């Protein structure tokens, strides 16, 4: 028993040390980036002063059409590049959460409404996959449950990239769609709801302790994609965390072991997100505010009929370019939300 305890302590200490080294490396990289930007700005300012001193008229005058770029044009281009880099770095300062740099695990759940909501859930999954692609994040669908006639009932996606959780946490809540139904013979207007959950991916087991006796593991035949092996062998895994009632399923991997590992990854993330939500609710309670969790927290409306509009109800940010938003261009909504949270901690 003592030997097992010592091995566990050694393992946890090793994980903690690795985490500290990653944080130190990230801080060094951040400091180096700011110093490099400072150097570029100083060099540009020095070059401008020198150029003005030697030939003020030529440096400050606009370059004639067709003429080759002068020193003034080169400095102007460098200033534009510095401003872009500075804007990106300043935006990164909005990520102050403990897990903001982590990968994200995003879950989508169709609400009441049958085929309508299930189709909307698939539209949202496509939107988030497109967003991840635009940001060059890597994605893996860990679980996907097909709808009865179209769309999906639920899906869980792992999104890998720097600040994936910090950005996508802005999408947590209920997304509402208003449109003329393609599944209604009378082509009437329908309203559909989908719940989106976003959790930080937790790789360090030391941060979350899951006792074996607290987890019920069920193995069954997968019903979705995955190839012949998945269909013939019981590879799908369902975890039930008894203390919290959290249920996690994973069936998209080819082996039972891979599905089990993915399911535990999601379970750890859900437990961390549960603690984050508790802390947020406590902050709101102390401030005298109350926000409904889950299906009560409608964050955004997507109206496709009788007009085109996407509106975020938390920030009042809106756009009529619904096509771009549904194609994954979410940055303006995410940035508006993150800026609105400054000073709310």
N, C-alpha and C positions, 0 to 999 in steps of 0.2 A: 504493500500500500504506500509506504514512504517513498519507495523507488518510483512508483507511478506518479506520485505527487511531485517529486523532484523533476521528473521528465516533463510534466505539464508546466511547471513553473519555468523551466528552461525554455520550452517552446514559446510560452507567452512572452517571456523576456526577449527572445529572439525576434518575435513578430513586432513587439513594441519598438525595438531598436531599428528594425527595417523601416517602420513607419516614420520614426524620427529622422532617419537618413533621407527619406523621400521628401519630407517637409523641409529639411535643410537644403536639399538640392533645389527645390522649387523656389525657396527664398533667395538663394544665390543667383538663380537664373533671372528672377524678377529684378534683383538689384542690378545685375549686369545689363539688362535691357534698358533700364532707366538711365544708367550711366552712359551707355552708348548713345541714347537719344540726346542726352545733355551735350556730349562731345560733338555730335553732328550739328546741333543748334549753335554751339560756340564757334565751330569752324565756319559755318555759313555766315554768321554775323561778322567774323573776322575778315572773311573774303570780301564781303560787301563793303565793309569800311575801307579796305585796301583798294578795291576797284573804284570807289567814289573818290578817294584821295588822288588816284592816278588819273582818272578820266571821268569826272562826274557827269558830263553831258552825255557821253556814250553809254554809261552804265545805267542811267535813270531814264533815258529815252526809249520808247517802244521800238522793237526791231522792225525794220521795213519789211513789207511783204516780199517773200522770195529770198530774203537775205538769210545767211546762216545764223544760228543762235549765238548770242553773245554771252558774256559773263553774267549780266543781269538776268537773262532767261534761265541760265543754269541754276543760279541762286534761287529764282522763283520756283523752279521745279522742285528743288531740294526742300524749300519751305513747305510746299504742298505735301510732299511725302512725310515730312516731320509732323505736320498737323494731323495727317491720317493716322500715323502711328500713335501719336499722343491721344487722339480721340479713342482709339482702341484700348490703350492702356488705362485711360480714365474710366472707360466702361467696365473694365475688369475689376476696378476698385469697388464696384457695386456688389461683387461676390464676397460677402463677409461671413457666410454660413460655414459651419464646421465641415460640411460634406460637399460644398459647392463645386469643388474641383473633381469630384468623383464621377464615375460613369453613372448612368441612370437605368433604372428598370421601370418601364412604363406599361401600365395595364389599362385595357379598354373594356368596358362592360356596357352592353346594350341595355337600355331601359325598357319600360313597358311599351308595347306598341308593335310587337311581333316583327314582321318583315321590314317595316319602315325603319325601326330603330336599329335592326341588325344591319341593314344596308348603310345607314348613317355611321354605324360603328366601323364598317369596312372603309368608308370614305375617310374617316378620321385616321384609321391606321395608315392608309395610303398617304395622307397629309403629313403625318409624323415621320414616316419613312422617307418621304421626299425632303422634308426639312433636314433630317439627319444627312441625307446625301448632299444637300447644298452646303452643309457645314463640314463635309468630308468626315463625318462620324461613321464608325462601323456599326452595323446592326445585325442582330440575330433574333429570329422569332422563336421564343422558348415554348410558347403554348398558343394554340389557335383552335377555337371551337367553331366550326361552321354553323351558319344559320339554318333554319328549317327549310327555307326556300331560296334565300339569297343572303349575301352579307355574312357577318360573323356574330356570334353571341358574345364572345370574349376573345381577348388576345393579350399576350404578355411579350414585350419586346425588350431585349437588352440593347442599350445604346452606349457605345464606347467612344469616348473622346473627352478632351479636357473641358471642364465646366459643363459637361452634358447635364448633370443634375442641376447645377446652378441656373442654367437657362430653362430647362424643361419643367422645373418646379412651378413655373408661371402658368403651366397648362393644367394644373391639378384642379379638378372640379367638374361641374356638369356643363356640357356643351349642348346647346339647343339649336335645332335646325327647323326652319319653316320653308316649305316648298310645295309645289304641285306634285302629288305623288305619282311616280311612274308605275306603281303597283295597284292603283285605284282605277277601275274601269271608267268611273265617272270623272277622273282627273281632278279630284278635289284637293284643297290645300290641307296638308298634314303638318303636325308639329311632333318632332322626335327628340328624345333625350338620350345622351350617352355620358356615362361617368368615366372620367380619366383619373387614374391614380399614378403618381410619380414618386419613386423611392430612390434613395441613393444606393448604389451597389456597394456592399461592404465585403471586402476581401479579407480583412483581419478578423479571424475568429475570436481574438481576445476582446473585441468590442461587443460581441453578442454571445452570451452563453446560452446554448440550447441543450437542455438535459435530454438524454435519450428517452427517459420515461415520460417526458412531456409530449412526445411526438408519436402519433399513430401513422404507420406507413401502409398504404394499400397499393397493390400492384394489379394492373388490369390491361386488357387489350386496347391499343390506341385506335381511335376512330377517325383520325385525320390523315394528313400527308405523312410521308416518311419511308415509303417503299415496301416491298414485299416482306422483309424481315420484321418491320414494325407491325404489319397486319397479322403475321402468323404467330408471333411470340408476344407474351405479356411484357411489354416494355414500358408502358405508361405508368407514372408514379403520382400518387396523391398523398400529400402530407397534411395531417390535421394537428395543429398546435393546440393541445388540450387546454392550457391555462387561458388563452386568448380567444380560442375558437377560430383562428385564422386557418383557412384551407388553401393550399397551393397545389396545382396540378401541372405536370409537364409531360408532354408526349411526342414532341417533335424530333427528339434525338433518336438515333438508331439503336442505342442500347439502354438497358434498364439503368446501368450505372451512370451513364451520362445524364439521363433524365433525373435521376436521384440527386446528382450533384447540382444540376440547374435548379431543381426544386428547393434544395436547401439554401442556395444562393438567394432565391427570391424570398424565402421565409426570413432569412436574416435581414434582408432589406425591409421587409414589411414590419418586422419588430422594431427596427430603428426608426422607421417612419411613424410608427405608433407612438414612440417616445417623443419624437419631434412635435407631433400633433398635440400631445398632452401638454408640452411646454408652451405651445402657442395658445392653446385654450386657457391655460393658467394666466398668461400675460394679458389676454383679452379680458379675463374675469377681473383681474386687478385693475384694469382700466375702465371697468364697468361696461364692457362691450360683450356681445354674444353673437357668434357666427355658427350657423347650423353646419354640421359636418356632412360628408357624403352627398346624398341626393339633394340636400337643401341648399348647397352652395353653387348656384348657377353662376358661371363666370362669364360666358360669352354666348351671343346669339348670332347665328348665320341665317340671314333672310335671303332666299332666292326668289320669292314671289310674295307680294306684287311688285317689289322693288329689290334692288341688289344692295345688301349692306351686311358687313360684319362689325359687330360692336362689342367691346369688352365692358362689362357692367362695373368693373372695379375701378377702371381708369378713365372711362368714357371715351377711350380711343376708338376710332372707327374708320372704315374705308369702304368704298363702293366696289373695289376690285376683288370681288369674292373669288374669281377664278385664280388669281395669284395666291391668295391665302390658302385655298384648298390644294394648290400645287406646292405648298410647303413654305411659302414666304411669310414666316411668322415673326421675324426679327423685330419689326416695328411694334408688335403687340407685346412681345417678351421684354423689350427694352423699356417700353412705357410702364409695364408692371414693376420691373426691378427699380426704376427710378422712383416710382410711387412708394416703394417700401423703404427708401432711405429715411432714417430717423424713426422708423416704426418699432425697432427692437426694444 
